């Protein structure tokens, strides 16, 4: 992968911390900076995805009927029917909970 050199101005305190972290990791300043930038950008991307997800649920909360109808109420009734059927099967098999 091609690399481009970029100049970044840092305070003395940041340089000291960067050098300590690089020494701890056995890495170069550049490697630590690249890793930090990559982590930051990934975090920002994930935060954007979460914001979009939340905005979508705020715009259309779960449980509201949509063009498919009220699927949640149907799922609830189907779940109850399935649970009752399984209970009946257990009792028929001699299993009691």
Secondary structure, DSSP 4 states (H G I P E B T S, - for coil): -----------HHHHHHHHHHHHHHT--HHHHHHHHHHHHHHHHHHHHHHHHHHHHHHHS-TTS-BTTB-HHHHHHHHHHHHHHHHHHHHHHTT---
